[in-house]
């Protein structure tokens, strides 16, 4: 059962997904098994065209949302379903200590999007730690729902790679300490 939940939040395009990707790589570098999904932006000619959903373990991706010609966003349920299967398959392995999900927002606050898969993950007994990337305007809802007690706030631009690397190393250390404390009990 997930007992420790870290939340990552910040303004749009501040680097939450970039930080999630760096943190996941940092954990894997230390031999920590990570199951999760991220939502990297898809750019076409410097225009935000949509978002994919990325399996952090395999690098496989599916389309999640695209911008329509009228500027509205078109979500693909197949992308959310695929992300749910990725999480379920990963949690089927008994050795997964860390669950990572990027990004929770309006859809998830309404019980849609990644929420059903996340709720199943929190009911399972496999991961010990979760890291959730949450849109800034939804932090209080998810803080209460998933008992998030530790927040990492992103404040800069995603392009500040030195900051992202420093954050990932620091957060990775926090997670390693948490896992070690749980193991030595």
Backbone as CSV, one residue per row, in Angstrom:
resi,resn,N_x,N_y,N_z,CA_x,CA_y,CA_z,C_x,C_y,C_z
1,UNK,0.843,-1.186,0.000,0.000,0.000,0.000,0.889,1.252,0.000
2,UNK,0.452,2.245,-0.722,1.207,3.493,-0.816,0.997,4.280,0.472
3,UNK,2.091,4.522,1.157,2.017,5.263,2.410,2.628,6.653,2.287
4,UNK,3.553,6.829,1.362,4.230,8.109,1.210,3.966,8.643,-0.187
5,UNK,3.421,9.854,-0.259,3.095,10.461,-1.548,3.768,11.825,-1.634
6,UNK,4.541,12.009,-2.698,5.164,13.292,-3.002,4.382,13.936,-4.129
7,UNK,4.112,15.222,-4.029,3.436,15.964,-5.085,4.400,16.944,-5.735
8,UNK,4.336,17.027,-7.054,5.080,18.033,-7.812,4.049,18.962,-8.428
9,UNK,4.223,20.249,-8.231,3.270,21.203,-8.783,4.020,22.430,-9.293
10,UNK,3.317,23.225,-10.046,3.875,24.449,-10.594,2.991,24.946,-11.722
11,UNK,3.276,26.142,-12.218,2.478,26.697,-13.314,2.627,25.861,-14.596
12,UNK,1.716,26.078,-15.527,1.809,25.411,-16.826,3.150,25.721,-17.465
13,UNK,3.745,24.695,-18.055,5.000,24.792,-18.803,6.186,25.239,-17.941
14,UNK,6.101,24.974,-16.630,7.202,25.330,-15.732,8.256,24.231,-15.649
15,UNK,7.914,23.023,-16.110,8.883,21.934,-16.079,8.484,20.735,-15.246
16,UNK,7.195,20.579,-14.942,6.759,19.434,-14.141,7.069,18.117,-14.850
17,UNK,6.716,18.010,-16.100,6.972,16.770,-16.843,8.466,16.555,-17.030
18,UNK,9.194,17.595,-17.364,10.648,17.487,-17.504,11.250,16.987,-16.198
19,UNK,10.750,17.495,-15.080,11.246,17.070,-13.773,10.872,15.623,-13.469
20,UNK,9.661,15.228,-13.834,9.233,13.830,-13.641,10.146,12.896,-14.427
21,UNK,10.457,13.254,-15.668,11.334,12.417,-16.494,12.730,12.327,-15.882
22,UNK,13.251,13.455,-15.400,14.581,13.460,-14.788,14.588,12.675,-13.479
23,UNK,13.551,12.825,-12.673,13.458,12.095,-11.413,13.378,10.594,-11.663
24,UNK,12.566,10.179,-12.627,12.449,8.755,-12.948,13.793,8.184,-13.382
25,UNK,14.510,8.910,-14.223,15.833,8.466,-14.672,16.797,8.374,-13.491
26,UNK,16.725,9.329,-12.567,17.580,9.331,-11.373,17.304,8.099,-10.514
27,UNK,16.042,7.764,-10.314,15.698,6.587,-9.515,16.181,5.304,-10.184
28,UNK,15.961,5.194,-11.483,16.416,4.014,-12.226,17.935,3.892,-12.149
29,UNK,18.631,5.013,-12.198,20.097,5.018,-12.104,20.562,4.382,-10.795
30,UNK,19.759,4.499,-9.751,20.088,3.906,-8.458,19.442,2.534,-8.267
31,UNK,18.914,1.960,-9.345,18.371,0.612,-9.277,16.980,0.520,-8.681
32,UNK,16.264,1.629,-8.625,14.909,1.630,-8.068,13.913,1.457,-9.207
33,UNK,13.063,0.466,-9.080,12.073,0.167,-10.112,10.959,1.212,-10.072
34,UNK,10.668,1.790,-11.224,9.650,2.834,-11.352,8.605,2.372,-12.359
35,UNK,7.343,2.518,-11.983,6.234,2.286,-12.902,5.491,3.598,-13.017
36,UNK,5.174,3.991,-14.237,4.414,5.218,-14.357,4.296,5.744,-15.763
37,UNK,3.620,6.875,-15.833,3.400,7.544,-17.106,3.668,9.036,-16.956
38,UNK,4.121,9.617,-18.043,4.321,11.067,-18.127,3.606,11.568,-19.369
39,UNK,3.373,12.863,-19.423,2.651,13.469,-20.538,3.504,14.528,-21.213
40,UNK,4.467,14.115,-22.031,5.295,15.112,-22.722,4.505,15.856,-23.799
41,UNK,4.833,17.117,-23.946,4.197,17.956,-24.968,4.649,17.524,-26.356
42,UNK,3.774,17.711,-27.311,4.079,17.477,-28.724,4.040,18.844,-29.406
43,UNK,5.185,19.233,-29.961,5.314,20.542,-30.602,5.422,20.362,-32.108
44,UNK,4.775,21.234,-32.859,4.900,21.266,-34.311,5.188,22.706,-34.703
45,UNK,6.385,22.930,-35.225,6.799,24.274,-35.651,6.597,25.305,-34.535
46,UNK,7.099,24.988,-33.347,7.029,25.874,-32.186,5.613,26.162,-31.693
47,UNK,4.664,25.325,-32.077,3.280,25.457,-31.622,2.919,24.197,-30.857
48,UNK,2.352,24.363,-29.656,1.924,23.219,-28.860,0.758,22.539,-29.576
49,UNK,1.003,21.326,-30.061,0.003,20.599,-30.843,-0.758,19.576,-30.020
50,UNK,-0.215,19.193,-28.864,-0.884,18.198,-28.039,0.051,17.611,-27.005
51,UNK,-0.392,16.482,-26.463,0.394,15.760,-25.470,0.282,14.273,-25.752
52,UNK,1.375,13.572,-25.553,1.371,12.112,-25.595,1.359,11.603,-24.171
53,UNK,1.116,10.317,-24.016,1.316,9.655,-22.729,2.462,8.670,-22.955
54,UNK,3.442,8.706,-22.069,4.698,7.983,-22.211,4.846,6.967,-21.084
55,UNK,5.128,5.717,-21.437,5.427,4.669,-20.453,6.856,4.894,-19.970
56,UNK,7.038,5.216,-18.703,8.359,5.527,-18.173,9.306,4.331,-18.191
57,UNK,8.766,3.123,-18.187,9.613,1.926,-18.175,10.119,1.563,-19.561
58,UNK,9.296,1.748,-20.586,9.659,1.269,-21.923,9.942,2.374,-22.930
59,UNK,9.432,3.567,-22.678,9.565,4.656,-23.642,8.476,4.638,-24.707
60,UNK,7.592,3.649,-24.660,6.472,3.613,-25.611,5.543,4.786,-25.329
61,UNK,4.856,5.256,-26.376,3.952,6.385,-26.190,2.715,6.243,-27.062
62,UNK,1.668,6.920,-26.615,0.388,6.988,-27.319,-0.069,8.443,-27.315
63,UNK,-0.860,8.803,-28.305,-1.430,10.146,-28.338,-2.493,10.264,-27.255
64,UNK,-2.474,11.390,-26.537,-3.419,11.593,-25.441,-4.378,12.745,-25.724
65,UNK,-3.857,13.843,-26.267,-4.702,15.007,-26.547,-4.069,15.796,-27.693
66,UNK,-4.910,16.279,-28.577,-4.447,17.115,-29.692,-5.270,18.392,-29.734
67,UNK,-4.626,19.438,-30.211,-5.334,20.697,-30.398,-6.049,20.652,-31.746
68,UNK,-7.343,20.937,-31.725,-8.133,20.978,-32.956,-7.862,22.286,-33.694
69,UNK,-8.315,22.363,-34.937,-8.113,23.575,-35.734,-8.763,24.802,-35.095
70,UNK,-9.850,24.591,-34.351,-10.517,25.726,-33.705,-9.852,26.111,-32.370
71,UNK,-8.772,25.418,-32.012,-8.034,25.730,-30.792,-8.461,24.941,-29.567
72,UNK,-9.553,24.196,-29.673,-10.003,23.390,-28.530,-9.156,22.115,-28.432
73,UNK,-9.214,21.486,-27.275,-8.439,20.262,-27.037,-9.321,19.044,-27.234
74,UNK,-8.792,18.053,-27.937,-9.499,16.795,-28.200,-8.759,15.675,-27.474
75,UNK,-9.393,15.105,-26.449,-8.791,14.033,-25.660,-9.110,12.686,-26.290
76,UNK,-8.185,11.752,-26.145,-8.352,10.406,-26.688,-8.460,9.409,-25.541
77,UNK,-9.649,8.847,-25.366,-9.854,7.880,-24.293,-8.910,6.692,-24.444
78,UNK,-8.581,6.338,-25.703,-7.637,5.230,-25.932,-6.300,5.494,-25.242
79,UNK,-5.860,6.751,-25.223,-4.611,7.099,-24.546,-4.700,6.887,-23.044
80,UNK,-5.817,7.297,-22.451,-6.001,7.075,-21.014,-6.131,5.588,-20.700
81,UNK,-6.858,4.858,-21.557,-6.994,3.408,-21.351,-5.634,2.725,-21.426
82,UNK,-4.827,3.117,-22.414,-3.484,2.550,-22.570,-2.641,2.862,-21.332
83,UNK,-2.697,4.105,-20.836,-1.946,4.479,-19.634,-2.387,3.626,-18.445
84,UNK,-3.673,3.378,-18.330,-4.180,2.522,-17.250,-3.625,1.110,-17.345
85,UNK,-3.541,0.581,-18.568,-2.963,-0.766,-18.753,-1.478,-0.773,-18.414
86,UNK,-0.774,0.300,-18.762,0.651,0.413,-18.426,0.831,0.353,-16.906
87,UNK,0.035,1.120,-16.187,0.138,1.129,-14.725,-0.226,-0.230,-14.150
88,UNK,-1.304,-0.824,-14.648,-1.750,-2.131,-14.139,-0.701,-3.206,-14.384
89,UNK,-0.141,-3.230,-15.589,0.890,-4.231,-15.904,2.125,-4.027,-15.031
90,UNK,2.526,-2.788,-14.844,3.690,-2.509,-14.012,3.471,-2.897,-12.564
91,UNK,2.273,-2.632,-12.073,1.969,-2.978,-10.687,1.784,-4.474,-10.502
92,UNK,1.648,-5.210,-11.618,1.578,-6.663,-11.561,2.901,-7.285,-11.152
93,UNK,3.987,-6.534,-11.338,5.293,-6.991,-10.860,5.352,-6.711,-9.367
94,UNK,5.809,-7.611,-8.590,5.775,-7.469,-7.139,6.913,-6.617,-6.579
95,UNK,7.804,-6.126,-7.419,8.985,-5.438,-6.902,8.956,-3.925,-7.096
96,UNK,7.839,-3.368,-7.435,7.781,-1.949,-7.788,7.624,-1.081,-6.542
97,UNK,8.680,-0.352,-6.166,8.529,0.500,-4.994,7.994,1.900,-5.298
98,UNK,8.096,2.384,-6.559,7.719,3.774,-6.849,6.753,3.846,-8.035
99,UNK,5.638,4.535,-7.804,4.641,4.819,-8.829,4.743,6.298,-9.177
100,UNK,4.775,6.620,-10.474,4.870,8.006,-10.931,3.737,8.266,-11.924
101,UNK,2.967,9.331,-11.680,1.891,9.691,-12.615,1.936,11.197,-12.871
102,UNK,2.030,11.553,-14.143,2.050,12.930,-14.631,0.962,13.001,-15.716
103,UNK,0.014,13.767,-15.636,-0.247,14.884,-14.784,-1.692,14.801,-14.364
104,UNK,-2.006,15.224,-13.163,-3.379,15.227,-12.673,-3.929,16.642,-12.748
105,UNK,-5.140,16.757,-13.298,-5.756,18.069,-13.456,-7.259,17.994,-13.357
106,UNK,-7.924,18.791,-14.169,-9.384,18.915,-14.114,-10.090,17.586,-14.372
107,UNK,-9.660,16.854,-15.405,-10.318,15.578,-15.710,-10.239,14.614,-14.532
108,UNK,-9.049,14.512,-13.935,-8.871,13.582,-12.829,-9.663,14.027,-11.602
109,UNK,-9.779,15.334,-11.379,-10.581,15.847,-10.264,-12.059,15.505,-10.455
110,UNK,-12.453,15.238,-11.700,-13.827,14.836,-12.002,-13.971,13.316,-12.062
111,UNK,-12.898,12.576,-11.704,-12.940,11.116,-11.705,-12.650,10.490,-13.054
112,UNK,-12.158,11.288,-13.991,-11.885,10.811,-15.351,-10.374,10.768,-15.599
113,UNK,-9.982,10.644,-16.856,-8.568,10.659,-17.217,-7.795,9.548,-16.530
114,UNK,-6.705,9.913,-15.850,-5.868,8.931,-15.150,-6.462,8.478,-13.816
115,UNK,-7.520,9.134,-13.361,-8.008,8.886,-12.009,-8.398,7.435,-11.742
116,UNK,-9.178,6.767,-12.617,-9.552,5.380,-12.297,-8.335,4.464,-12.109
117,UNK,-7.333,4.602,-12.980,-6.131,3.765,-12.853,-5.356,4.122,-11.596
118,UNK,-5.310,5.397,-11.274,-4.595,5.836,-10.076,-5.286,5.309,-8.816
119,UNK,-6.591,5.352,-8.807,-7.336,4.829,-7.656,-7.058,3.332,-7.472
120,UNK,-7.019,2.577,-8.568,-6.680,1.146,-8.471,-5.263,0.967,-7.935
121,UNK,-4.342,1.800,-8.408,-2.953,1.703,-7.947,-2.854,1.959,-6.448
122,UNK,-3.593,2.949,-5.960,-3.540,3.253,-4.529,-4.193,2.156,-3.691
123,UNK,-5.068,1.373,-4.294,-5.697,0.263,-3.571,-4.814,-0.988,-3.570
124,UNK,-3.812,-1.031,-4.435,-2.955,-2.215,-4.516,-1.936,-2.193,-3.386
125,UNK,-1.296,-3.327,-3.180,-0.313,-3.413,-2.099,1.121,-3.363,-2.601
126,UNK,1.334,-2.982,-3.876,2.671,-3.067,-4.455,3.520,-1.821,-4.235
127,UNK,3.184,-0.662,-4.780,4.133,0.446,-4.632,4.157,0.941,-3.187
128,UNK,5.326,1.415,-2.776,5.482,1.958,-1.428,5.423,3.480,-1.439
129,UNK,5.839,4.064,-2.559,5.929,5.519,-2.691,5.279,5.930,-4.006
130,UNK,4.583,7.056,-3.992,4.022,7.605,-5.233,4.524,9.032,-5.410
131,UNK,4.738,9.394,-6.671,5.070,10.766,-7.048,4.011,11.201,-8.053
132,UNK,3.276,12.243,-7.711,2.182,12.716,-8.556,2.457,14.140,-9.001
133,UNK,2.394,14.371,-10.299,2.505,15.712,-10.864,1.085,16.265,-10.974
134,UNK,0.878,17.440,-10.368,-0.478,17.966,-10.238,-0.521,19.418,-10.679
135,UNK,-1.519,19.721,-11.504,-1.706,21.114,-11.917,-1.946,21.980,-10.695
136,UNK,-1.389,23.152,-10.724,-1.392,24.045,-9.567,-2.800,24.339,-9.046
137,UNK,-3.777,24.417,-9.939,-5.131,24.754,-9.510,-5.898,23.566,-8.938
138,UNK,-5.262,22.406,-8.834,-5.928,21.205,-8.310,-5.206,20.607,-7.099
139,UNK,-4.215,21.301,-6.565,-3.403,20.705,-5.496,-4.221,20.357,-4.253
140,UNK,-5.125,21.221,-3.817,-5.849,20.941,-2.570,-6.734,19.704,-2.713
141,UNK,-7.369,19.525,-3.865,-8.212,18.347,-4.072,-7.383,17.071,-3.936
142,UNK,-6.260,17.011,-4.633,-5.457,15.787,-4.618,-4.665,15.630,-3.322
143,UNK,-4.311,16.736,-2.699,-3.626,16.661,-1.411,-4.503,15.928,-0.399
144,UNK,-5.780,16.270,-0.380,-6.716,15.614,0.534,-6.999,14.173,0.116
145,UNK,-7.236,13.970,-1.157,-7.621,12.636,-1.636,-6.507,11.612,-1.458
146,UNK,-5.256,11.993,-1.753,-4.148,11.029,-1.710,-3.186,11.278,-0.552
147,UNK,-3.573,12.143,0.377,-2.787,12.390,1.596,-1.349,12.798,1.283
148,UNK,-1.216,13.746,0.370,0.111,14.252,0.007,0.591,15.150,1.138
149,UNK,1.748,14.819,1.671,2.292,15.588,2.784,3.594,16.296,2.427
150,UNK,4.145,15.987,1.279,5.410,16.605,0.879,5.269,17.113,-0.548
151,UNK,5.514,18.417,-0.730,5.363,19.056,-2.033,6.692,19.560,-2.555
152,UNK,6.901,19.373,-3.848,8.031,19.969,-4.553,7.421,20.935,-5.557
153,UNK,7.733,22.196,-5.440,7.153,23.198,-6.327,8.160,23.636,-7.371
154,UNK,7.719,23.578,-8.635,8.525,24.017,-9.770,8.162,25.475,-10.020
155,UNK,9.151,26.325,-10.135,8.839,27.728,-10.323,9.423,28.340,-11.574
156,UNK,10.342,27.632,-12.220,11.041,28.225,-13.354,10.516,27.750,-14.685
157,UNK,11.318,27.942,-15.698,10.991,27.481,-17.039,11.598,26.109,-17.261
158,UNK,10.955,25.309,-18.079,11.382,23.937,-18.315,12.790,23.859,-18.883
159,UNK,13.267,24.881,-19.528,14.571,24.849,-20.158,15.745,24.985,-19.206
160,UNK,15.500,25.213,-17.944,16.576,25.387,-16.975,17.078,24.013,-16.523
161,UNK,17.894,23.387,-17.371,18.320,22.008,-17.150,19.137,21.832,-15.881
162,UNK,19.948,22.816,-15.509,20.719,22.691,-14.270,19.780,22.572,-13.077
163,UNK,18.719,23.383,-13.053,17.749,23.310,-11.963,17.048,21.956,-11.956
164,UNK,16.634,21.478,-13.115,15.932,20.195,-13.204,16.836,19.073,-12.699
165,UNK,18.094,19.062,-13.106,19.022,18.024,-12.650,19.221,18.101,-11.139
166,UNK,19.338,19.294,-10.613,19.528,19.475,-9.169,18.270,19.020,-8.415
167,UNK,17.086,19.399,-8.911,15.837,18.969,-8.276,15.726,17.451,-8.290
168,UNK,15.976,16.855,-9.446,15.844,15.403,-9.576,16.780,14.685,-8.609
169,UNK,18.001,15.147,-8.483,18.950,14.512,-7.564,18.466,14.652,-6.116
170,UNK,17.985,15.821,-5.752,17.506,16.052,-4.389,16.265,15.214,-4.092
171,UNK,15.304,15.219,-5.014,14.081,14.451,-4.812,14.375,12.954,-4.813
172,UNK,15.292,12.542,-5.697,15.689,11.135,-5.722,16.250,10.706,-4.380
173,UNK,17.034,11.577,-3.759,17.582,11.287,-2.430,16.457,11.182,-1.404
174,UNK,15.463,12.075,-1.458,14.321,12.005,-0.538,13.608,10.659,-0.673
175,UNK,13.401,10.222,-1.899,12.697,8.957,-2.128,13.553,7.780,-1.663
176,UNK,14.849,7.800,-1.967,15.728,6.711,-1.512,15.741,6.621,0.014
177,UNK,15.775,7.758,0.700,15.735,7.763,2.165,14.413,7.178,2.668
178,UNK,13.321,7.544,2.018,12.004,7.031,2.411,11.948,5.519,2.236
179,UNK,12.416,5.018,1.094,12.406,3.577,0.851,13.312,2.840,1.843
180,UNK,14.486,3.426,2.140,15.401,2.807,3.085,14.755,2.737,4.467
181,UNK,14.102,3.812,4.894,13.441,3.834,6.207,12.354,2.773,6.273
182,UNK,11.610,2.590,5.196,10.558,1.573,5.166,11.168,0.173,5.231
183,UNK,12.291,-0.023,4.538,12.920,-1.344,4.500,13.547,-1.724,5.838
184,UNK,14.045,-0.734,6.570,14.724,-1.024,7.823,13.826,-0.821,9.039
185,UNK,12.620,-0.346,8.776,11.558,-0.166,9.650,11.479,0.258,10.983
